[in-house]
Each structure stands twice: as structure tokens, then as C-alpha cells.
Amino acid sequence: MVVKLIELIGTSSKSWEDSVESAISKAGESLKNIHAVDVLSFKAKVENGKISEYRTNVKIAFVIE
């Protein structure tokens, strides 16, 4: 078995958890056999003193057949 890693940034206006789900969902459109996700960092865009966008840097692991 061979596992490949890619690094992505997921975004959401709702939460960090949703931003991770966004990255996985988007990756799943073109990748098969997603095996794991490693959350590397959390960041947020702030506007008018409030978080307007959640950003999560992730590594996604998928199995190459």
C-alpha cells in the first residue's frame, strides 16, 4: 500500500470544524480512498472585530491503488 499526502487550506464562515470538512469534501471530488486528515494549523480572517472566515491548514492522506 502507498499513501500520498497533499496539503490544503479549507475555509468556512461557520467554524474551524466546518473548514476541515470543506477541505475533505473538496478533495473527495477528485481523490479516491481518503484515509486520514492531519490538522496543521488554525487561522481566521477578522473584520469589524469579529471572525468572518475560519481557515484550517490540513494534510490529507489517501491510498494509491
C-alpha positions as CSV (number, residue, x, y, z in Angstrom):
1,M,0.0,0.0,0.0
2,V,1.2,3.5,-0.8
3,V,-0.2,6.6,0.9
4,K,0.2,10.1,-0.7
5,L,-0.2,13.3,1.2
6,I,-1.5,16.7,0.0
7,E,-1.7,19.9,1.9
8,L,-4.8,22.1,1.6
9,I,-6.4,25.1,3.2
10,G,-10.1,24.7,4.0
11,T,-12.3,27.7,4.6
12,S,-15.7,28.3,6.2
13,S,-17.8,31.2,7.5
14,K,-19.2,28.9,10.3
15,S,-16.4,27.2,12.2
16,W,-12.9,25.6,12.1
17,E,-14.6,22.1,12.1
18,D,-16.6,23.1,9.1
19,S,-13.4,24.4,7.3
20,V,-11.8,21.0,7.8
21,E,-14.9,19.3,6.4
22,S,-14.8,21.7,3.4
23,A,-11.2,20.7,2.6
24,I,-12.1,17.0,2.8
25,S,-15.2,17.4,0.8
26,K,-13.4,19.3,-2.0
27,A,-10.5,16.8,-2.1
28,G,-13.0,14.0,-2.3
29,E,-14.3,15.4,-5.6
30,S,-11.1,14.3,-7.3
31,L,-9.4,11.9,-4.9
32,K,-10.4,8.3,-4.0
33,N,-9.6,6.4,-0.9
34,I,-9.1,9.3,1.5
35,H,-7.6,7.7,4.6
36,A,-6.9,10.4,7.1
37,V,-6.6,14.1,7.8
38,D,-4.0,15.9,9.9
39,V,-4.9,19.4,11.1
40,L,-1.7,21.5,11.0
41,S,-3.0,25.0,12.0
42,F,-6.0,27.2,12.5
43,K,-6.2,30.8,11.3
44,A,-9.1,33.3,11.0
45,K,-9.9,36.4,9.0
46,V,-11.2,39.2,11.2
47,E,-13.5,42.0,10.1
48,N,-15.0,44.6,12.3
49,G,-13.7,42.8,15.4
50,K,-15.4,39.5,14.5
51,I,-14.3,36.4,12.8
52,S,-15.5,36.5,9.2
53,E,-13.7,33.4,7.9
54,Y,-12.2,30.3,9.5
55,R,-9.2,28.8,7.8
56,T,-7.6,25.4,8.5
57,N,-4.4,24.1,7.1
58,V,-4.6,20.3,6.7
59,K,-2.7,17.4,5.2
60,I,-5.0,14.8,3.6
61,A,-3.7,11.2,3.2
62,F,-5.1,9.0,0.5
63,V,-4.2,5.5,-0.6
64,I,-2.9,5.0,-4.1
65,E,-4.1,1.7,-5.7
